[in-house]
Amino acid sequence: MLAIEVKLAPVADDHDTRHLHWLRNQVGDDLLDAVVITTGSAAYRRDDGIAVVPAALLGP
């Protein structure tokens, strides 16, 4: 399972990822990855393992 959450903020903070943490606690190892799509300019992986990807990197 892949979890994707979309936010209008340029940076994903702990408040923005709380639902992804909840889902991870519910499904355990069935969750392969969690991603937050943002309006920011850089892709990175947070210390908690959640990927942050700017919407602009998803396509034209």
C-alpha distance matrix in Angstrom:
0.0 3.8 6.6 9.9 13.2 16.6 19.8 23.4 24.4 25.0 23.7 20.7 22.3 21.4 21.9 19.5 16.6 17.4 14.7 11.9 13.8 14.1 10.5 10.1 13.2 12.1 9.0 10.2 9.1 5.9 4.7 5.5 7.2 8.8 11.5 14.6 16.6 20.3 23.8 24.7 26.0 24.2 20.8 20.1 17.9 19.0 20.4 17.5 15.1 13.8 14.5 17.0 17.7 20.7 20.4 23.4 21.6 19.3 22.2 25.9
3.8 0.0 3.8 6.6 10.1 13.3 16.5 20.0 20.9 21.4 20.2 17.5 19.4 18.9 19.5 16.8 14.1 15.6 13.2 10.2 12.7 13.7 10.4 10.2 13.9 13.4 11.0 11.9 11.1 8.8 6.0 5.7 5.2 5.9 7.9 11.0 12.9 16.6 20.0 21.0 22.2 20.5 17.2 16.8 15.0 16.3 18.1 15.6 13.0 11.0 11.2 13.4 14.0 16.9 16.7 19.7 18.0 15.8 19.0 22.6
6.6 3.8 0.0 3.8 6.8 10.3 13.3 17.0 17.9 18.8 17.6 14.6 16.5 15.9 16.1 13.3 10.8 12.3 9.7 7.0 10.2 11.1 8.2 8.9 12.5 12.2 10.9 12.2 12.5 10.6 7.3 8.2 6.4 4.7 6.2 8.5 10.7 14.2 17.8 19.0 20.8 19.5 16.4 16.1 14.3 14.9 17.0 14.3 12.4 9.7 10.3 11.9 12.8 15.5 15.4 18.8 17.7 15.7 19.0 22.5
9.9 6.6 3.8 0.0 3.8 6.7 10.0 13.5 14.7 15.7 15.0 12.4 14.9 15.2 15.0 11.7 10.2 12.4 10.2 8.1 11.7 13.0 10.8 11.9 15.4 15.4 14.5 15.8 16.1 14.3 10.9 11.2 8.6 5.9 4.8 5.8 7.2 10.8 14.2 15.8 17.7 16.9 14.2 14.6 13.6 14.4 17.2 15.0 13.2 9.8 9.4 9.8 10.1 12.3 11.8 15.4 14.7 12.8 16.1 19.4
13.2 10.1 6.8 3.8 0.0 3.8 6.7 10.3 11.7 13.2 12.7 10.1 12.5 13.0 12.2 8.6 8.1 10.4 8.5 7.7 11.4 12.5 11.3 13.0 16.0 16.2 16.2 17.6 18.5 17.1 13.7 14.4 11.5 8.1 6.3 4.8 6.2 8.8 12.2 14.1 16.7 16.4 14.5 15.0 14.2 14.3 17.2 15.2 14.2 10.5 10.4 9.7 10.3 11.7 11.3 15.1 15.3 13.8 17.0 19.9
16.6 13.3 10.3 6.7 3.8 0.0 3.8 6.9 9.0 10.7 11.2 9.6 12.6 14.0 12.9 9.2 10.1 12.7 11.4 11.1 14.6 15.8 15.0 16.7 19.6 19.9 20.0 21.4 22.2 20.8 17.3 17.7 14.5 11.2 8.5 5.6 4.6 6.2 9.1 11.6 14.5 15.0 13.8 15.1 15.3 15.5 18.8 17.4 16.5 12.7 11.8 9.8 9.6 9.7 8.7 12.5 13.5 12.3 15.2 17.5
19.8 16.5 13.3 10.0 6.7 3.8 0.0 3.8 5.4 8.0 8.6 7.6 10.4 12.4 11.0 7.5 9.7 12.4 12.1 12.4 15.4 16.8 16.8 18.4 21.0 21.8 22.3 23.4 24.6 23.5 20.0 20.4 17.0 13.5 10.6 7.0 6.1 5.2 7.4 9.9 13.3 14.3 13.9 15.1 15.6 15.3 18.5 17.5 17.3 13.6 12.9 10.2 10.4 9.8 9.6 13.0 14.6 14.3 17.0 18.8
23.4 20.0 17.0 13.5 10.3 6.9 3.8 0.0 3.8 6.7 8.8 9.4 12.0 14.7 13.2 10.2 13.0 15.6 15.6 16.2 19.0 20.4 20.6 22.2 24.7 25.5 26.1 27.2 28.3 27.3 23.7 23.9 20.5 17.0 13.9 10.2 8.3 5.8 5.8 8.8 12.4 14.3 14.9 16.6 17.8 17.5 20.9 20.4 20.3 16.7 15.5 12.3 11.9 10.0 9.6 12.2 14.7 14.9 17.0 18.1
24.4 20.9 17.9 14.7 11.7 9.0 5.4 3.8 0.0 3.8 5.5 6.9 9.2 12.4 11.5 9.0 12.0 14.8 15.7 16.1 18.3 20.2 20.9 22.0 24.4 25.8 26.5 27.2 28.3 27.7 24.0 24.1 20.5 17.0 13.9 10.2 9.1 5.8 5.8 7.2 10.9 12.5 13.5 14.8 16.0 15.3 18.5 18.5 18.8 15.6 14.6 11.1 11.5 9.9 10.9 13.1 15.2 16.2 18.6 19.8
25.0 21.4 18.8 15.7 13.2 10.7 8.0 6.7 3.8 0.0 3.8 6.9 9.7 13.4 13.4 11.1 13.4 16.6 17.8 17.5 19.5 22.0 22.5 23.0 25.7 27.3 27.7 27.9 28.6 28.3 24.5 24.1 20.3 17.1 13.8 10.5 9.0 5.3 4.5 3.8 7.4 9.0 10.6 12.2 14.2 13.9 17.3 18.0 18.0 15.0 13.4 9.7 9.7 7.8 9.8 11.3 13.1 14.9 17.2 18.4
23.7 20.2 17.6 15.0 12.7 11.2 8.6 8.8 5.5 3.8 0.0 3.8 6.3 10.0 10.8 8.9 10.7 14.0 15.8 15.3 16.7 19.5 20.3 20.5 22.9 25.0 25.5 25.4 26.2 26.3 22.5 22.2 18.4 15.2 12.4 9.3 9.4 6.6 7.6 6.1 9.1 9.2 10.0 10.3 11.6 10.6 13.7 14.5 14.9 12.3 11.3 8.0 9.6 9.2 11.8 13.7 14.7 16.4 19.3 20.9
20.7 17.5 14.6 12.4 10.1 9.6 7.6 9.4 6.9 6.9 3.8 0.0 3.8 6.9 7.9 5.6 6.9 10.3 12.1 11.6 13.0 15.7 16.6 16.8 19.2 21.2 21.9 21.8 22.8 23.0 19.3 19.3 15.6 12.3 10.0 7.0 8.5 7.1 9.6 9.0 11.9 11.3 10.8 10.3 10.4 8.8 11.8 11.7 12.3 9.5 9.4 7.0 9.5 10.3 12.6 15.3 15.8 16.8 20.1 22.3
22.3 19.4 16.5 14.9 12.5 12.6 10.4 12.0 9.2 9.7 6.3 3.8 0.0 3.8 5.4 5.3 6.6 9.0 11.8 11.8 12.2 14.9 16.6 16.7 18.4 20.8 22.0 21.7 23.2 23.8 20.2 20.7 17.2 13.9 12.5 10.0 12.1 10.8 13.1 12.3 15.1 14.2 13.9 12.6 11.9 9.2 11.1 10.9 12.7 10.6 11.7 10.0 13.1 14.1 16.4 19.1 19.5 20.6 23.9 26.1
21.4 18.9 15.9 15.2 13.0 14.0 12.4 14.7 12.4 13.4 10.0 6.9 3.8 0.0 3.8 5.4 5.3 6.3 9.8 10.0 9.4 12.0 14.3 14.3 15.4 18.0 19.6 19.2 21.1 22.0 18.7 19.7 16.6 13.5 13.1 11.3 14.1 13.7 16.4 15.8 18.6 17.4 16.4 14.6 13.0 9.8 10.6 9.4 12.0 10.4 12.6 12.0 15.4 17.0 19.1 22.1 22.2 22.9 26.4 28.8
21.9 19.5 16.1 15.0 12.2 12.9 11.0 13.2 11.5 13.4 10.8 7.9 5.4 3.8 0.0 3.8 5.5 5.5 8.5 10.1 10.2 11.7 14.1 15.1 16.0 18.0 20.0 20.3 22.5 22.9 19.7 21.1 18.2 14.7 14.1 11.8 14.2 13.6 16.2 16.4 19.7 19.1 18.4 17.2 15.9 13.1 14.3 12.8 14.9 12.8 14.7 13.7 16.6 17.7 19.2 22.4 23.1 23.4 26.7 29.0
19.5 16.8 13.3 11.7 8.6 9.2 7.5 10.2 9.0 11.1 8.9 5.6 5.3 5.4 3.8 0.0 3.8 5.8 7.5 8.5 9.9 11.6 13.1 14.3 16.0 17.6 19.0 19.6 21.4 21.4 17.9 19.0 15.8 12.1 11.0 8.3 10.5 10.2 13.1 13.7 17.0 16.6 15.7 15.0 14.1 12.0 14.1 12.5 13.8 10.9 12.2 10.8 13.3 14.3 15.6 18.9 19.6 19.7 23.0 25.3
16.6 14.1 10.8 10.2 8.1 10.1 9.7 13.0 12.0 13.4 10.7 6.9 6.6 5.3 5.5 3.8 0.0 3.8 5.6 5.3 6.4 8.8 10.1 10.7 12.6 14.5 15.7 16.0 17.7 17.9 14.5 15.7 12.7 9.2 9.0 7.5 10.8 11.6 15.0 15.3 18.1 17.0 15.3 14.0 12.2 10.1 11.8 9.6 10.7 7.9 10.1 10.0 13.0 15.0 16.4 19.8 19.8 19.6 23.2 26.0
17.4 15.6 12.3 12.4 10.4 12.7 12.4 15.6 14.8 16.6 14.0 10.3 9.0 6.3 5.5 5.8 3.8 0.0 3.8 5.5 5.1 6.2 8.7 9.9 10.7 12.5 14.6 15.1 17.6 17.9 14.9 16.9 14.5 11.3 12.0 11.0 14.3 15.1 18.4 18.9 21.9 20.8 19.1 17.6 15.4 13.0 13.9 11.0 12.8 10.7 13.5 13.7 16.8 18.7 19.9 23.4 23.4 23.1 26.6 29.4
14.7 13.2 9.7 10.2 8.5 11.4 12.1 15.6 15.7 17.8 15.8 12.1 11.8 9.8 8.5 7.5 5.6 3.8 0.0 3.8 5.4 4.9 6.2 8.6 9.8 10.5 12.3 13.7 16.2 15.8 13.0 15.4 13.3 10.2 11.2 10.6 13.7 15.2 18.7 19.8 22.7 21.8 19.8 18.8 16.7 14.9 16.2 13.1 13.9 11.4 13.9 14.3 16.8 18.7 19.3 23.0 23.0 22.0 25.4 28.3
11.9 10.2 7.0 8.1 7.7 11.1 12.4 16.2 16.1 17.5 15.3 11.6 11.8 10.0 10.1 8.5 5.3 5.5 3.8 0.0 3.8 5.4 5.0 6.1 8.6 9.8 10.6 11.4 13.3 13.0 9.8 11.8 9.6 6.6 8.3 8.8 12.3 14.4 18.1 18.9 21.3 19.9 17.4 16.2 13.7 12.5 13.8 10.6 10.6 8.2 10.8 12.0 14.6 17.1 17.9 21.5 21.0 20.0 23.6 26.8
13.8 12.7 10.2 11.7 11.4 14.6 15.4 19.0 18.3 19.5 16.7 13.0 12.2 9.4 10.2 9.9 6.4 5.1 5.4 3.8 0.0 3.8 5.4 5.0 6.3 8.7 10.2 10.1 12.6 13.3 10.5 12.7 11.0 8.8 11.0 11.7 15.4 17.2 20.8 21.1 23.4 21.7 19.2 17.2 14.3 12.3 12.6 9.0 10.1 8.9 12.3 14.0 17.1 19.8 21.1 24.5 23.8 23.2 26.8 30.1
14.1 13.7 11.1 13.0 12.5 15.8 16.8 20.4 20.2 22.0 19.5 15.7 14.9 12.0 11.7 11.6 8.8 6.2 4.9 5.4 3.8 0.0 3.8 5.4 5.2 6.3 8.9 9.9 13.1 13.3 11.2 14.3 13.2 11.2 13.5 14.1 17.5 19.4 23.0 23.8 26.4 24.9 22.5 20.8 18.0 16.1 16.3 12.7 13.7 12.4 15.6 17.1 19.9 22.4 23.2 26.8 26.3 25.3 28.8 32.0
10.5 10.4 8.2 10.8 11.3 15.0 16.8 20.6 20.9 22.5 20.3 16.6 16.6 14.3 14.1 13.1 10.1 8.7 6.2 5.0 5.4 3.8 0.0 3.8 5.4 5.0 6.2 8.0 10.8 10.1 8.1 11.4 10.8 9.3 12.0 13.3 16.6 19.1 22.8 23.7 26.1 24.6 21.8 20.4 17.7 16.6 17.2 13.6 13.5 12.0 14.8 16.6 18.9 21.6 22.0 25.7 24.9 23.4 26.9 30.2
10.1 10.2 8.9 11.9 13.0 16.7 18.4 22.2 22.0 23.0 20.5 16.8 16.7 14.3 15.1 14.3 10.7 9.9 8.6 6.1 5.0 5.4 3.8 0.0 3.8 5.4 5.5 5.3 7.9 8.4 6.2 9.2 9.0 8.4 11.8 13.7 17.3 19.9 23.6 24.0 26.0 24.0 21.0 19.1 15.9 14.8 14.9 11.2 10.9 10.4 13.5 16.0 18.6 21.8 22.7 26.1 24.9 23.7 27.3 30.8
13.2 13.9 12.5 15.4 16.0 19.6 21.0 24.7 24.4 25.7 22.9 19.2 18.4 15.4 16.0 16.0 12.6 10.7 9.8 8.6 6.3 5.2 5.4 3.8 0.0 3.8 5.9 5.6 9.1 10.3 9.3 12.5 12.7 12.1 15.4 17.0 20.6 22.9 26.6 27.0 29.1 27.1 24.3 22.1 18.8 17.2 16.7 12.9 13.5 13.5 16.9 19.3 22.1 25.2 26.2 29.6 28.5 27.4 31.0 34.5
12.1 13.4 12.2 15.4 16.2 19.9 21.8 25.5 25.8 27.3 25.0 21.2 20.8 18.0 18.0 17.6 14.5 12.5 10.5 9.8 8.7 6.3 5.0 5.4 3.8 0.0 3.8 5.9 9.5 9.4 9.2 12.9 13.7 13.2 16.5 18.1 21.4 24.0 27.8 28.6 30.8 29.1 26.1 24.4 21.3 20.1 20.0 16.2 16.3 15.8 18.8 21.1 23.5 26.4 26.9 30.4 29.4 27.9 31.3 34.7
9.0 11.0 10.9 14.5 16.2 20.0 22.3 26.1 26.5 27.7 25.5 21.9 22.0 19.6 20.0 19.0 15.7 14.6 12.3 10.6 10.2 8.9 6.2 5.5 5.9 3.8 0.0 3.8 6.5 5.6 6.2 9.9 11.5 12.0 15.5 17.8 21.0 24.0 27.8 28.5 30.4 28.5 25.2 23.6 20.5 20.0 20.0 16.3 15.6 15.2 17.8 20.5 22.6 25.7 26.1 29.5 28.1 26.3 29.7 33.3
10.2 11.9 12.2 15.8 17.6 21.4 23.4 27.2 27.2 27.9 25.4 21.8 21.7 19.2 20.3 19.6 16.0 15.1 13.7 11.4 10.1 9.9 8.0 5.3 5.6 5.9 3.8 0.0 3.8 5.5 6.1 9.0 10.7 11.9 15.6 18.3 21.6 24.5 28.3 28.6 30.2 27.8 24.5 22.4 19.0 18.4 17.9 14.4 13.6 14.2 17.0 20.1 22.5 25.9 26.7 29.9 28.2 26.9 30.4 34.0
9.1 11.1 12.5 16.1 18.5 22.2 24.6 28.3 28.3 28.6 26.2 22.8 23.2 21.1 22.5 21.4 17.7 17.6 16.2 13.3 12.6 13.1 10.8 7.9 9.1 9.5 6.5 3.8 0.0 3.8 5.3 6.8 9.5 11.8 15.5 18.7 21.8 24.9 28.7 28.7 29.9 27.3 23.8 21.7 18.4 18.5 18.1 14.9 13.4 14.2 16.5 20.0 22.0 25.6 26.5 29.4 27.3 25.9 29.3 33.1
5.9 8.8 10.6 14.3 17.1 20.8 23.5 27.3 27.7 28.3 26.3 23.0 23.8 22.0 22.9 21.4 17.9 17.9 15.8 13.0 13.3 13.3 10.1 8.4 10.3 9.4 5.6 5.5 3.8 0.0 3.8 6.0 9.1 11.3 14.8 18.0 20.8 24.2 27.9 28.4 29.6 27.4 23.8 22.3 19.4 19.8 20.1 16.9 15.0 14.9 16.8 19.9 21.5 24.8 25.2 28.2 26.2 24.3 27.5 31.3
4.7 6.0 7.3 10.9 13.7 17.3 20.0 23.7 24.0 24.5 22.5 19.3 20.2 18.7 19.7 17.9 14.5 14.9 13.0 9.8 10.5 11.2 8.1 6.2 9.3 9.2 6.2 6.1 5.3 3.8 0.0 3.8 5.7 7.5 11.1 14.2 17.1 20.4 24.1 24.6 25.9 23.7 20.2 18.8 15.9 16.4 17.0 13.9 11.8 11.3 13.1 16.2 17.8 21.2 21.7 24.8 22.9 21.2 24.6 28.3
5.5 5.7 8.2 11.2 14.4 17.7 20.4 23.9 24.1 24.1 22.2 19.3 20.7 19.7 21.1 19.0 15.7 16.9 15.4 11.8 12.7 14.3 11.4 9.2 12.5 12.9 9.9 9.0 6.8 6.0 3.8 0.0 3.8 7.2 10.4 14.0 16.5 19.9 23.5 23.6 24.4 22.0 18.3 16.9 14.2 15.4 16.3 13.8 10.9 10.7 11.6 15.0 16.3 19.8 20.5 23.2 20.9 19.4 22.7 26.4
7.2 5.2 6.4 8.6 11.5 14.5 17.0 20.5 20.5 20.3 18.4 15.6 17.2 16.6 18.2 15.8 12.7 14.5 13.3 9.6 11.0 13.2 10.8 9.0 12.7 13.7 11.5 10.7 9.5 9.1 5.7 3.8 0.0 3.8 6.7 10.4 13.0 16.3 19.8 19.8 20.7 18.4 14.8 13.4 10.9 12.2 13.6 11.3 8.2 7.2 7.9 11.2 12.7 16.3 17.2 20.0 17.8 16.7 20.2 23.9
8.8 5.9 4.7 5.9 8.1 11.2 13.5 17.0 17.0 17.1 15.2 12.3 13.9 13.5 14.7 12.1 9.2 11.3 10.2 6.6 8.8 11.2 9.3 8.4 12.1 13.2 12.0 11.9 11.8 11.3 7.5 7.2 3.8 0.0 3.8 7.0 10.1 13.2 16.9 17.2 18.6 16.6 13.4 12.2 9.9 10.5 12.5 10.1 7.8 5.2 6.3 8.8 10.7 14.0 15.0 18.1 16.6 15.6 19.2 22.8
11.5 7.9 6.2 4.8 6.3 8.5 10.6 13.9 13.9 13.8 12.4 10.0 12.5 13.1 14.1 11.0 9.0 12.0 11.2 8.3 11.0 13.5 12.0 11.8 15.4 16.5 15.5 15.6 15.5 14.8 11.1 10.4 6.7 3.8 0.0 3.8 6.4 9.6 13.2 13.6 15.1 13.4 10.4 10.1 8.8 9.9 12.9 11.3 9.1 5.7 4.6 5.7 7.1 10.3 11.3 14.4 13.1 12.3 16.1 19.4
14.6 11.0 8.5 5.8 4.8 5.6 7.0 10.2 10.2 10.5 9.3 7.0 10.0 11.3 11.8 8.3 7.5 11.0 10.6 8.8 11.7 14.1 13.3 13.7 17.0 18.1 17.8 18.3 18.7 18.0 14.2 14.0 10.4 7.0 3.8 0.0 3.8 6.3 10.1 10.8 13.0 12.1 9.9 10.2 9.8 10.2 13.5 12.3 11.1 7.3 6.2 4.9 6.3 8.4 9.4 12.9 12.5 12.1 15.7 18.7
16.6 12.9 10.7 7.2 6.2 4.6 6.1 8.3 9.1 9.0 9.4 8.5 12.1 14.1 14.2 10.5 10.8 14.3 13.7 12.3 15.4 17.5 16.6 17.3 20.6 21.4 21.0 21.6 21.8 20.8 17.1 16.5 13.0 10.1 6.4 3.8 0.0 3.8 7.2 8.6 10.8 10.8 9.3 10.9 11.8 12.8 16.4 15.7 14.3 10.6 8.5 6.0 5.0 5.5 5.7 9.3 9.6 9.2 12.5 15.2
20.3 16.6 14.2 10.8 8.8 6.2 5.2 5.8 5.8 5.3 6.6 7.1 10.8 13.7 13.6 10.2 11.6 15.1 15.2 14.4 17.2 19.4 19.1 19.9 22.9 24.0 24.0 24.5 24.9 24.2 20.4 19.9 16.3 13.2 9.6 6.3 3.8 0.0 3.8 5.4 8.4 9.3 9.2 11.1 12.7 13.2 16.9 16.8 15.9 12.5 10.4 7.0 6.1 4.8 5.8 8.8 10.1 10.7 13.6 15.5
23.8 20.0 17.8 14.2 12.2 9.1 7.4 5.8 5.8 4.5 7.6 9.6 13.1 16.4 16.2 13.1 15.0 18.4 18.7 18.1 20.8 23.0 22.8 23.6 26.6 27.8 27.8 28.3 28.7 27.9 24.1 23.5 19.8 16.9 13.2 10.1 7.2 3.8 0.0 3.8 6.8 9.2 10.5 13.1 15.3 16.0 19.6 20.0 19.2 16.0 13.7 10.0 8.4 5.4 5.9 7.4 9.9 11.2 13.2 14.2
24.7 21.0 19.0 15.8 14.1 11.6 9.9 8.8 7.2 3.8 6.1 9.0 12.3 15.8 16.4 13.7 15.3 18.9 19.8 18.9 21.1 23.8 23.7 24.0 27.0 28.6 28.5 28.6 28.7 28.4 24.6 23.6 19.8 17.2 13.6 10.8 8.6 5.4 3.8 0.0 3.8 6.0 8.1 10.6 13.3 14.0 17.6 18.6 17.9 15.2 12.7 8.9 7.8 5.2 7.7 8.3 9.9 12.2 14.4 15.5
26.0 22.2 20.8 17.7 16.7 14.5 13.3 12.4 10.9 7.4 9.1 11.9 15.1 18.6 19.7 17.0 18.1 21.9 22.7 21.3 23.4 26.4 26.1 26.0 29.1 30.8 30.4 30.2 29.9 29.6 25.9 24.4 20.7 18.6 15.1 13.0 10.8 8.4 6.8 3.8 0.0 3.8 7.0 10.0 13.4 14.9 18.4 19.9 18.8 16.5 13.5 10.1 8.3 5.8 8.6 7.6 8.5 11.7 13.5 14.3
24.2 20.5 19.5 16.9 16.4 15.0 14.3 14.3 12.5 9.0 9.2 11.3 14.2 17.4 19.1 16.6 17.0 20.8 21.8 19.9 21.7 24.9 24.6 24.0 27.1 29.1 28.5 27.8 27.3 27.4 23.7 22.0 18.4 16.6 13.4 12.1 10.8 9.3 9.2 6.0 3.8 0.0 3.8 6.5 10.1 11.9 15.3 17.1 15.8 14.0 10.9 8.0 6.9 6.3 9.9 9.5 8.8 12.0 14.4 16.0
20.8 17.2 16.4 14.2 14.5 13.8 13.9 14.9 13.5 10.6 10.0 10.8 13.9 16.4 18.4 15.7 15.3 19.1 19.8 17.4 19.2 22.5 21.8 21.0 24.3 26.1 25.2 24.5 23.8 23.8 20.2 18.3 14.8 13.4 10.4 9.9 9.3 9.2 10.5 8.1 7.0 3.8 0.0 3.8 7.2 9.8 13.2 14.7 12.7 10.9 7.5 5.5 4.6 6.1 9.6 10.1 8.3 10.8 13.8 16.2
20.1 16.8 16.1 14.6 15.0 15.1 15.1 16.6 14.8 12.2 10.3 10.3 12.6 14.6 17.2 15.0 14.0 17.6 18.8 16.2 17.2 20.8 20.4 19.1 22.1 24.4 23.6 22.4 21.7 22.3 18.8 16.9 13.4 12.2 10.1 10.2 10.9 11.1 13.1 10.6 10.0 6.5 3.8 0.0 3.8 6.5 9.7 11.4 9.7 8.7 6.0 5.4 6.8 9.3 12.8 13.8 11.9 14.0 17.2 19.9
17.9 15.0 14.3 13.6 14.2 15.3 15.6 17.8 16.0 14.2 11.6 10.4 11.9 13.0 15.9 14.1 12.2 15.4 16.7 13.7 14.3 18.0 17.7 15.9 18.8 21.3 20.5 19.0 18.4 19.4 15.9 14.2 10.9 9.9 8.8 9.8 11.8 12.7 15.3 13.3 13.4 10.1 7.2 3.8 0.0 3.8 6.6 8.0 5.9 5.7 4.3 5.9 8.6 11.8 14.9 16.6 14.7 16.0 19.5 22.5
19.0 16.3 14.9 14.4 14.3 15.5 15.3 17.5 15.3 13.9 10.6 8.8 9.2 9.8 13.1 12.0 10.1 13.0 14.9 12.5 12.3 16.1 16.6 14.8 17.2 20.1 20.0 18.4 18.5 19.8 16.4 15.4 12.2 10.5 9.9 10.2 12.8 13.2 16.0 14.0 14.9 11.9 9.8 6.5 3.8 0.0 3.8 5.3 5.3 5.4 6.2 7.2 10.7 13.6 16.7 18.8 17.4 18.7 22.3 25.1
20.4 18.1 17.0 17.2 17.2 18.8 18.5 20.9 18.5 17.3 13.7 11.8 11.1 10.6 14.3 14.1 11.8 13.9 16.2 13.8 12.6 16.3 17.2 14.9 16.7 20.0 20.0 17.9 18.1 20.1 17.0 16.3 13.6 12.5 12.9 13.5 16.4 16.9 19.6 17.6 18.4 15.3 13.2 9.7 6.6 3.8 0.0 3.8 5.4 7.5 9.3 11.0 14.5 17.4 20.5 22.5 21.0 22.3 25.9 28.8
17.5 15.6 14.3 15.0 15.2 17.4 17.5 20.4 18.5 18.0 14.5 11.7 10.9 9.4 12.8 12.5 9.6 11.0 13.1 10.6 9.0 12.7 13.6 11.2 12.9 16.2 16.3 14.4 14.9 16.9 13.9 13.8 11.3 10.1 11.3 12.3 15.7 16.8 20.0 18.6 19.9 17.1 14.7 11.4 8.0 5.3 3.8 0.0 3.8 5.7 8.9 11.1 14.8 17.9 20.5 23.1 21.7 22.3 26.0 29.2
15.1 13.0 12.4 13.2 14.2 16.5 17.3 20.3 18.8 18.0 14.9 12.3 12.7 12.0 14.9 13.8 10.7 12.8 13.9 10.6 10.1 13.7 13.5 10.9 13.5 16.3 15.6 13.6 13.4 15.0 11.8 10.9 8.2 7.8 9.1 11.1 14.3 15.9 19.2 17.9 18.8 15.8 12.7 9.7 5.9 5.3 5.4 3.8 0.0 3.8 6.4 9.5 12.7 16.2 18.7 21.1 19.2 19.7 23.4 26.7
13.8 11.0 9.7 9.8 10.5 12.7 13.6 16.7 15.6 15.0 12.3 9.5 10.6 10.4 12.8 10.9 7.9 10.7 11.4 8.2 8.9 12.4 12.0 10.4 13.5 15.8 15.2 14.2 14.2 14.9 11.3 10.7 7.2 5.2 5.7 7.3 10.6 12.5 16.0 15.2 16.5 14.0 10.9 8.7 5.7 5.4 7.5 5.7 3.8 0.0 3.8 6.6 9.8 13.3 15.5 18.2 16.7 16.8 20.6 23.9
14.5 11.2 10.3 9.4 10.4 11.8 12.9 15.5 14.6 13.4 11.3 9.4 11.7 12.6 14.7 12.2 10.1 13.5 13.9 10.8 12.3 15.6 14.8 13.5 16.9 18.8 17.8 17.0 16.5 16.8 13.1 11.6 7.9 6.3 4.6 6.2 8.5 10.4 13.7 12.7 13.5 10.9 7.5 6.0 4.3 6.2 9.3 8.9 6.4 3.8 0.0 3.8 6.4 10.1 12.4 14.8 13.0 13.4 17.2 20.4
17.0 13.4 11.9 9.8 9.7 9.8 10.2 12.3 11.1 9.7 8.0 7.0 10.0 12.0 13.7 10.8 10.0 13.7 14.3 12.0 14.0 17.1 16.6 16.0 19.3 21.1 20.5 20.1 20.0 19.9 16.2 15.0 11.2 8.8 5.7 4.9 6.0 7.0 10.0 8.9 10.1 8.0 5.5 5.4 5.9 7.2 11.0 11.1 9.5 6.6 3.8 0.0 3.8 6.8 9.6 12.0 10.9 11.8 15.5 18.3
17.7 14.0 12.8 10.1 10.3 9.6 10.4 11.9 11.5 9.7 9.6 9.5 13.1 15.4 16.6 13.3 13.0 16.8 16.8 14.6 17.1 19.9 18.9 18.6 22.1 23.5 22.6 22.5 22.0 21.5 17.8 16.3 12.7 10.7 7.1 6.3 5.0 6.1 8.4 7.8 8.3 6.9 4.6 6.8 8.6 10.7 14.5 14.8 12.7 9.8 6.4 3.8 0.0 3.8 6.4 8.4 7.1 8.2 11.7 14.5
20.7 16.9 15.5 12.3 11.7 9.7 9.8 10.0 9.9 7.8 9.2 10.3 14.1 17.0 17.7 14.3 15.0 18.7 18.7 17.1 19.8 22.4 21.6 21.8 25.2 26.4 25.7 25.9 25.6 24.8 21.2 19.8 16.3 14.0 10.3 8.4 5.5 4.8 5.4 5.2 5.8 6.3 6.1 9.3 11.8 13.6 17.4 17.9 16.2 13.3 10.1 6.8 3.8 0.0 3.8 5.3 5.6 7.4 10.2 12.3
20.4 16.7 15.4 11.8 11.3 8.7 9.6 9.6 10.9 9.8 11.8 12.6 16.4 19.1 19.2 15.6 16.4 19.9 19.3 17.9 21.1 23.2 22.0 22.7 26.2 26.9 26.1 26.7 26.5 25.2 21.7 20.5 17.2 15.0 11.3 9.4 5.7 5.8 5.9 7.7 8.6 9.9 9.6 12.8 14.9 16.7 20.5 20.5 18.7 15.5 12.4 9.6 6.4 3.8 0.0 3.8 5.4 5.4 7.8 9.8
23.4 19.7 18.8 15.4 15.1 12.5 13.0 12.2 13.1 11.3 13.7 15.3 19.1 22.1 22.4 18.9 19.8 23.4 23.0 21.5 24.5 26.8 25.7 26.1 29.6 30.4 29.5 29.9 29.4 28.2 24.8 23.2 20.0 18.1 14.4 12.9 9.3 8.8 7.4 8.3 7.6 9.5 10.1 13.8 16.6 18.8 22.5 23.1 21.1 18.2 14.8 12.0 8.4 5.3 3.8 0.0 3.8 5.5 6.3 7.3
21.6 18.0 17.7 14.7 15.3 13.5 14.6 14.7 15.2 13.1 14.7 15.8 19.5 22.2 23.1 19.6 19.8 23.4 23.0 21.0 23.8 26.3 24.9 24.9 28.5 29.4 28.1 28.2 27.3 26.2 22.9 20.9 17.8 16.6 13.1 12.5 9.6 10.1 9.9 9.9 8.5 8.8 8.3 11.9 14.7 17.4 21.0 21.7 19.2 16.7 13.0 10.9 7.1 5.6 5.4 3.8 0.0 3.8 5.6 7.9
19.3 15.8 15.7 12.8 13.8 12.3 14.3 14.9 16.2 14.9 16.4 16.8 20.6 22.9 23.4 19.7 19.6 23.1 22.0 20.0 23.2 25.3 23.4 23.7 27.4 27.9 26.3 26.9 25.9 24.3 21.2 19.4 16.7 15.6 12.3 12.1 9.2 10.7 11.2 12.2 11.7 12.0 10.8 14.0 16.0 18.7 22.3 22.3 19.7 16.8 13.4 11.8 8.2 7.4 5.4 5.5 3.8 0.0 3.8 7.3
22.2 19.0 19.0 16.1 17.0 15.2 17.0 17.0 18.6 17.2 19.3 20.1 23.9 26.4 26.7 23.0 23.2 26.6 25.4 23.6 26.8 28.8 26.9 27.3 31.0 31.3 29.7 30.4 29.3 27.5 24.6 22.7 20.2 19.2 16.1 15.7 12.5 13.6 13.2 14.4 13.5 14.4 13.8 17.2 19.5 22.3 25.9 26.0 23.4 20.6 17.2 15.5 11.7 10.2 7.8 6.3 5.6 3.8 0.0 3.8
25.9 22.6 22.5 19.4 19.9 17.5 18.8 18.1 19.8 18.4 20.9 22.3 26.1 28.8 29.0 25.3 26.0 29.4 28.3 26.8 30.1 32.0 30.2 30.8 34.5 34.7 33.3 34.0 33.1 31.3 28.3 26.4 23.9 22.8 19.4 18.7 15.2 15.5 14.2 15.5 14.3 16.0 16.2 19.9 22.5 25.1 28.8 29.2 26.7 23.9 20.4 18.3 14.5 12.3 9.8 7.3 7.9 7.3 3.8 0.0
